[in-house]
Amino acid sequence: MIQNRRFLSCSMTALVLAGAWSAATGQEYPAKAITFYVPFAAGSATDTLARSLGQGITAETKQNVVNDNRPGANGIIATQAFIRTPADGYSVLIGTNTTHAANEHLYKKIPYDPVRDFTPVTALARGGQVMIVHPRVPAKTVKEFIALAKRQSGKLTFGSGSSSSRVASELFQQMAGLKLVHVPYKSNPMAVTDLVGGHIDMMITDVVTGLPQVQAGKVRALGVSSPKRMPNVPELPTIAEAGVKGYELTFWFAAYTPAKTPPAVVARLRELFISATKSAPADKFFKTTGIEPWTTTSAELEKFQAAESAKWARVIKAAGIEPE
C-alpha cells in the first residue's frame, strides 16, 4: 500500500510538472521523436533493452523512439556526442555502469563528467553476465578452465567490449590466480563473433549477447557472474559456486538526459520509462534474458551511482587494472 501511494504521489507530481511545462512552452511533451543514444552495438544488451523500452514509449505517446548506436571506447564515443545535444528531453542516454561508474577509473581522463554533465532520470534494469568459451577449449567447468589456464599461463585469451565484460574477466583471473591475454573490442557482440570464430578463447559477457550462441551450440557456457543462479538458465552455476569463492560482478542500465533538462520533462520521462518497463516488449526482454527491471527516482539514481563509482574503483584496483 505504501509503495502504491508513493507511485501515485510521484505520478501526480509528474503530471503537475508536465502541465506547468506544457503551459509555459505551448506544447505537450513529447511532441516529436525521441533519440536514445546507445553506447554499444546493435544486438548488445543495452541496445536490445533500449529498443524494447522505446517500443513501450511509442505505444503510449505515439511518438517514434530512435536508437542511435555509437559503439567504441567503452561507451565514451556515444556519451561524448550525447552531452552536446540540447537539454530538452528529446535526447536520452541509455547509460550503464560502464559509462557512469567504471570509465572514470579505467581512464586517466575522459571527455565528460559522469555527474556534472547529466541529469539522472531513473534506473532501468540490472543483471549478471555469462562466462563462455570456444568449443575447442577442453574445459567444461570453471575449475577445469582455471586448471587449463594455469598450465598454459599467458597463452589463453579473453575478449571484452565493455567495462563490465573486461572487469569481470580481469577480476576472475585476479581472484583465480591466472594470467590471461586481453583482446579489446568496440562492443561485446563483436567480441562474441570472434569467440565463435575461434580467434579468442573466453569472455564474460552480457546474457543477451552470449546465451543465443550457447543455445546454438557455437560456444560453451561455464557459469554466471551474478550472486545467484539466473532463472532463465538455472542449470548454470554461479562462478563463485563453480570454483572462485566470493566472485561476483553485476551490471546495470539507467536513463540520463543532458544537464539542466527541465524538471517537468525529467519527471515525464521517468513516468514513461517506468510504464515502458511493464510493457509487453520489455516483459519479453526480461523473461528471456534473466535481467531484472529496476526503476528509481532521480535522487535515488544519483545516490546509487555515487556508491557504484566507489565500488567499481575498488574492483578495478583489486583486478590490477592500471588507468589508460
N, C-alpha and C positions, 0 to 999 in steps of 0.2 A: 504493500500500500504506500509506504514511504517513497519507494522508487517511482511508482506511478505518479504521485504528487509532484515529485521532483521533475519528472519528464514533462508533465503538464505545465509546471511553472516555467521551465526552460522554453517550451513551445510557445507559451503566451508571451514571454519576453521577446522571442524571435519575431512573432507576429507584430508586436508593438513597434519594435525597431524597424522591421521591414516596412510597416505602414508609414512611419516617420520618414524613412529614406525615400519611399515612393512619392510622398507628398513633396519632398524637397527637390527631387530630380524630375518629377513628372512622368516617371516610368516605373514599372514593376521589375524586380529582379528575379530571375534572369530574363532579359529582353532579347537576347541573341545567344549564339552558340558559345559554349564554354570550352576552353582548351585545357586538357590535362597534360602537363609536362611530365614525361615518364623517363627517369634516368637510365633505364635499362632496355634491352632489345625486345622486339615483339616476341611473344612466346614465354617471356620470363614471368615469374610470379607477380612482380609489380605490374607488368603490362596486363596480364590476364585479370588481376583484381581490378585494375583501373577500368578496363573495358566492361566488366560486369557491373560495377558501380555506375559507370556512365550510362549504361542501358537503363538502370533504375531511375536515374535522374531525368533522362529523356522522357521516360514513360510518365513521370509526374509533371514535368514542366513543359513538355512538347518542344523543348529546345535541344538541338544537337549537342553532343559532347564529343570532342575530337581528341584522340591521343596523339601527342607529338613526341615520338620516341627519339631520344638523343643519347644513345649509349656511349660509354667511353669514360676513362679516367675515374673509375669508381663513382660515377654519377655526377662528377664535377662539371662536365660539359653542359648537361641539361640544367643543372642548378644555377650555373653562372648565367645562362641565357634567360632563365626564368626570372631572376631578380631584376632584370632590365625591363620587364613588362609592366604595364600600368597597374596600379593598385586599385582595380575596380571590380574585382571578383570574377573576371572572365578568364583569368589565368590561374590555374591551381597546380601546385607541385604535389605529386604523389611521392612524398619523401619516405625515407626508410632510416633505420639505424645507421646505414652506410653514409647517407648524406648529412644526417643530423646528430650523430653521436661518435662515429668511428673516424671519419675523414680528418677531423681536426687533430687527431692523434696519430694518423698514419702518414701525414704530410707535414713538413716543416711550415708550409704556408699554403692556404687555399684561397681562391679568389672570391670568397663570400664569408660572411659571419653567420653561423648557424642559428644565432639568436637575434641579432640586431636586424638582419635583412628580411625577416619573415614574421608573419602573423600566424600563430598556430590556430587551426580550425578544430580538428578532432583527430584522435587516433582512429584507425580503421580496422586493423587486424593484427594478429601475431601468430607465430608458429615455429616449427622446427625444420631441420634440414635432414637430408638423407646421404649417407656415405655410400658411394658407388665405385665399382672398379671395372676395368675391361675384362671380358671373359678369359683372356689369355693369362691374367694374373691368377695363379693357382689357389690363392687364399679364398676360403668360403666363409670365414668368420673374421671378426675383428682381431681376435687373438692370433689367428693364422697370418693375417696381414702384418701384424706387429712383428711376429717371428720372421716373416719373409723380409720385411724392411730392415730388420737388424742384421740379417745375413747378407743383404745387398745394400748396405749403408751408403747413402749418397747416390744411388743409382735409380731408384723409383721416383717417378714424377707425379705431381698433383697440379691440377689447373684450378683457376678461380676467375670469376668475372664480376665479383662484388666484394665489399669488405666482409660481409657475413660469411661468404664462402671462403675467402682467404684466411680470415682469422680463425674460423672453425678448424681448418686444416692445420694452421700453424700451431694452434693450441693443442690439437690432437698429437702432433709429433713432439711437441714440448713435453706434454704430460706422459706420453708413452716412451719417451727417450729415444726418438728416431731422428734420422737425418734424411729428409726428402728434398727434391728439387722443385721449386715453384715455377710454374709457367703461367704468366698473366694473360687475361683475355679482356675484351671490351665488355662482355656480358656473359652470364652463365650459359645461355643456350649455345653460344659459340664454343665454349669450353666443352660442353657435353657432346657437341658434334665431333670434336677432336677425340674425346674419350671413346665414343662409339667407333671411330675410325682407327683406334689403336695408337694414336700419337701421344697420348699421356696415359698414365696408369690408374690414377684415382682422383676423385674430387668429392667434396662435401658440398652439396648444392640444395637449392630450394626444391621442395617436392613437386611443384608444378613442372619444373624443367626435368627433374631426374626420374620420377616414377613412371612416366609413359615409356621411357627407354627400358626400364626394368621390366615392365609388363610386356614389352615387345620382345624380351629376351636378348636385347642388344648389350646390356650391361648387367652386372650383378650387384644387388644391394646387400650391405653388411650390417647396417644399423642406422639409427636416427639420433640426432643431436639434442633432442628435447629431453626434459627430465622424466617424462613418462612416455610409454608407447603411444603411437598415433592411432586413433580409432579406425582410420581407413586402411592401415597396414599393421594390424595388431600382431602379426607374426614376426615383424622386425623388432629385435631387441633394441634398447637404448644403447648407445656406445658405452655408457657408464656400466651397465649391467653385463655388457659383452666383453669387457676387458680393461676399460680405463676408468677406474673408480673416481667418482666426483666430476667426471666430464659433463658439461652442459653448455650449449650455446643456442639461443633462440634469436629470432628476428622479429621486426615489427614494421608496420606501414602507418603513415599518417598524412593528413592533408594540410597544406600550408598555402596561404596567399602572400603576396608581397607585403612588406612592412607598410603600415599606415592605411591598409584597406579599411573602409568604413565599417564600424562595429555592426551596423544593421546588416550589411552584406555578409559579414563573417557569421553572424547568427543564423541567417537564412541558409547559408551554405552548410553549416553544421546540421541544421534540421534536414536538409536534403540528403546529406551523406548518411545520417542515422536511418532515414527512411530507406535509402538505397541498400544498406547492409541487410535489410529484411526483404528485399525484392527477390523475385524468382531467379534471375540470373546470378545474383550474389549467393543465394542459398545453394544453388547448384555448385558454384565455385567452392564454397566452404565444405560442403559434404564430400566432394570428390578429392579435395586436397588435404583435408585434415587441419587446415589453417582455421583459426577461430576468429569470428567477428569480435571487435572490441572498440567501443567508442568512449569518448571523454568530453569534458568541457575544454575550452581553450586553456583555462588556467591549469587544469589537471594535466593536459598535454605538455605545457610549458614546464611544470614541476617534474613530470616523468622524464622529459628529455634531458633535463639537467642531471638527474640521477643516472640516466643511461650513459651520458657522456663520461661521467666519473667511472662507471662500471667498465665501459669499453676501454678507457685509458688503462685501467688495471689489467684487463685481459690482454691487451696489446703489449703491455710491458712484460707480463708474465710469459707471453709467447715469444719474447725476444725479438720483436719486430722493431727495427730502427726506422724513424720517420724519414721519408724520402725527400 
